Amino acid sequence: MRALLQRVTSARVEVAGQLIGQTGPGLLILICAMAGDSEAEAEKLAARIAKLRIFKDDAGKMNLSVRDIGGSALVVSQFTLAADTSRGNRPGFSTAAAPALGEALYQHFSAALRREGIAVENGEFGADMAVSLVNDGPVTIWMDSADRG
């Protein structure tokens, strides 16, 4: 799975002008299930994100996790994180998981993040969403479950 994390002071997602999810201080997580991904990868990525120390401590150092600060997460599905731009000017998305698997893994990732003690709100899988955020820092980090570091 691929995730793009943004440390935010606030974020929200709307569908057809209706607010469906929001977060205060914490993370906006754009997430994409890739072909071949499994529930185990969703769980490992959720655990890594819950422990990732990207929030400032009292000394101003990035030394605290979203869990440490009592923050929350807005998780939004975004298959375009699977974009292959290596050929031509139009990205390809064949490395993204099929929609049914993608949605199941998106929901599983959100549930795993909740089990890590993070309050989670969600976007709507497959919908045309309007996402707004106030990036804090800015801090934006790319993570991939295929990374073993």
Backbone torsions as a table, in degrees:
resi	resn	phi	psi	omega
1	MET	NA	150.4	176.7
2	ARG	-115.3	142.0	178.1
3	ALA	-138.2	140.0	170.8
4	LEU	-114.4	114.8	-176.9
5	LEU	-100.0	135.3	173.5
6	GLN	-126.8	123.2	175.1
7	ARG	-73.9	124.8	-173.9
8	VAL	-129.7	154.2	167.5
9	THR	-87.7	-26.9	173.8
10	SER	-162.6	154.4	175.2
11	ALA	-156.1	152.8	179.4
12	ARG	-150.5	155.9	177.5
13	VAL	-133.6	136.2	179.0
14	GLU	-124.0	148.6	171.8
15	VAL	-126.7	124.4	-179.3
16	ALA	52.4	40.4	177.3
17	GLY	79.5	-0.2	-179.3
18	GLN	-104.4	129.3	176.3
19	LEU	-66.6	125.6	178.2
20	ILE	-119.1	-14.3	178.8
21	GLY	-164.5	149.8	178.7
22	GLN	-159.1	163.1	175.4
23	THR	-144.5	151.6	170.5
24	GLY	-91.3	-143.0	179.0
25	PRO	-56.5	129.3	-179.1
26	GLY	158.4	-131.7	-173.4
27	LEU	-128.4	139.7	161.1
28	LEU	-99.2	122.1	-178.4
29	ILE	-117.0	112.4	172.2
30	LEU	-91.1	126.3	-170.2
31	ILE	-130.1	142.5	179.6
32	CYS	-137.7	125.6	172.2
33	ALA	-83.0	134.0	-179.5
34	MET	-101.6	154.9	176.6
35	ALA	-54.4	133.5	179.7
36	GLY	90.4	-6.1	178.9
37	ASP	-70.7	158.5	-178.5
38	SER	-134.7	172.5	176.3
39	GLU	-61.2	-35.2	-179.9
40	ALA	-61.0	-40.5	178.5
41	GLU	-67.5	-37.8	177.2
42	ALA	-61.6	-42.1	-179.5
43	GLU	-67.3	-42.9	179.1
44	LYS	-64.1	-41.5	179.5
45	LEU	-65.8	-41.5	177.6
46	ALA	-60.8	-42.7	179.5
47	ALA	-64.7	-41.4	178.3
48	ARG	-62.8	-43.1	-178.8
49	ILE	-66.1	-41.9	-179.7
50	ALA	-60.7	-29.1	-177.3
51	LYS	-97.9	-7.8	-174.9
52	LEU	-64.4	123.1	-174.8
53	ARG	-91.8	89.3	-178.3
54	ILE	-126.2	9.7	177.5
55	PHE	-107.7	147.2	-174.9
56	LYS	-73.8	139.8	172.1
57	ASP	-90.1	-172.5	-178.1
58	ASP	-63.5	-23.2	179.0
59	ALA	-89.1	0.5	179.1
60	GLY	84.9	7.7	178.7
61	LYS	-93.0	145.5	175.1
62	MET	-72.9	97.5	-172.3
63	ASN	-139.0	1.4	-176.4
64	LEU	-122.1	149.4	177.6
65	SER	-93.9	169.9	176.5
66	VAL	-61.1	-34.8	177.1
67	ARG	-66.8	-41.8	-179.6
68	ASP	-60.1	-35.8	-177.1
69	ILE	-90.0	-0.8	-176.9
70	GLY	70.4	26.9	-178.3
71	GLY	-80.7	174.6	-179.6
72	SER	-127.3	177.6	-177.9
73	ALA	-135.9	141.8	168.5
74	LEU	-108.2	116.7	-176.1
75	VAL	-106.7	122.9	-175.8
76	VAL	-126.5	127.6	178.1
77	SER	-71.7	138.7	179.9
78	GLN	-150.5	92.0	-177.3
79	PHE	-64.6	-19.2	-178.3
80	THR	-68.7	-8.5	173.3
81	LEU	-67.4	-13.6	178.0
82	ALA	-89.9	8.2	-174.1
83	ALA	-57.1	131.9	172.3
84	ASP	-106.7	112.9	-177.5
85	THR	-108.2	18.8	-174.6
86	SER	-77.5	-16.7	-177.4
87	ARG	-127.6	115.3	173.8
88	GLY	72.5	-162.4	-174.3
89	ASN	-105.1	-2.5	179.5
90	ARG	-112.7	118.7	-178.4
91	PRO	-66.1	148.8	173.8
92	GLY	-107.1	151.7	-175.5
93	PHE	-126.0	23.9	-175.9
94	SER	-68.0	-14.9	179.0
95	THR	-86.3	-6.8	175.6
96	ALA	-73.5	151.0	175.5
97	ALA	-64.8	153.4	174.1
98	ALA	-59.1	150.2	-173.9
99	PRO	-51.4	-44.6	-178.5
100	ALA	-62.7	-45.1	177.9
101	LEU	-67.8	-41.2	179.2
102	GLY	-57.4	-45.1	179.9
103	GLU	-66.3	-42.6	179.7
104	ALA	-61.4	-43.1	-179.7
105	LEU	-71.4	-34.2	174.6
106	TYR	-59.5	-47.7	179.3
107	GLN	-66.6	-39.4	179.7
108	HIS	-65.3	-42.0	176.8
109	PHE	-58.9	-47.0	-179.9
110	SER	-60.5	-43.1	178.6
111	ALA	-64.6	-39.4	178.3
112	ALA	-64.7	-38.7	177.6
113	LEU	-65.0	-38.8	176.0
114	ARG	-62.5	-41.9	178.5
115	ARG	-63.6	-22.4	176.1
116	GLU	-80.5	0.3	177.2
117	GLY	92.8	15.6	-179.1
118	ILE	-102.7	129.8	172.4
119	ALA	-70.4	130.2	-173.8
120	VAL	-127.6	134.2	166.0
121	GLU	-119.7	159.1	-172.6
122	ASN	-127.9	157.0	165.2
123	GLY	-81.6	-166.8	179.2
124	GLU	-113.4	116.8	-176.2
125	PHE	-55.9	130.9	175.3
126	GLY	77.8	-3.1	-178.0
127	ALA	-85.0	159.5	171.1
128	ASP	-83.5	105.4	-171.9
129	MET	-109.8	150.5	170.9
130	ALA	-109.5	114.4	-177.5
131	VAL	-109.8	129.8	175.7
132	SER	-127.6	149.5	-177.3
133	LEU	-154.7	158.6	167.8
134	VAL	-114.6	104.1	-177.9
135	ASN	-72.5	130.7	-177.3
136	ASP	-99.7	111.3	176.8
137	GLY	130.3	-69.2	-4.8
138	PRO	-74.7	144.6	174.0
139	VAL	-124.4	116.3	179.0
140	THR	-134.0	125.8	-173.7
141	ILE	-132.2	134.3	177.0
142	TRP	-95.2	132.0	175.5
143	MET	-132.0	147.8	179.1
144	ASP	-139.0	132.7	-179.8
145	SER	-64.5	-19.1	176.9
146	ALA	-74.0	-17.6	176.0
147	ASP	-74.0	129.2	-176.3
148	ARG	-107.5	12.1	-178.7
149	GLY	-80.7	NA	NA
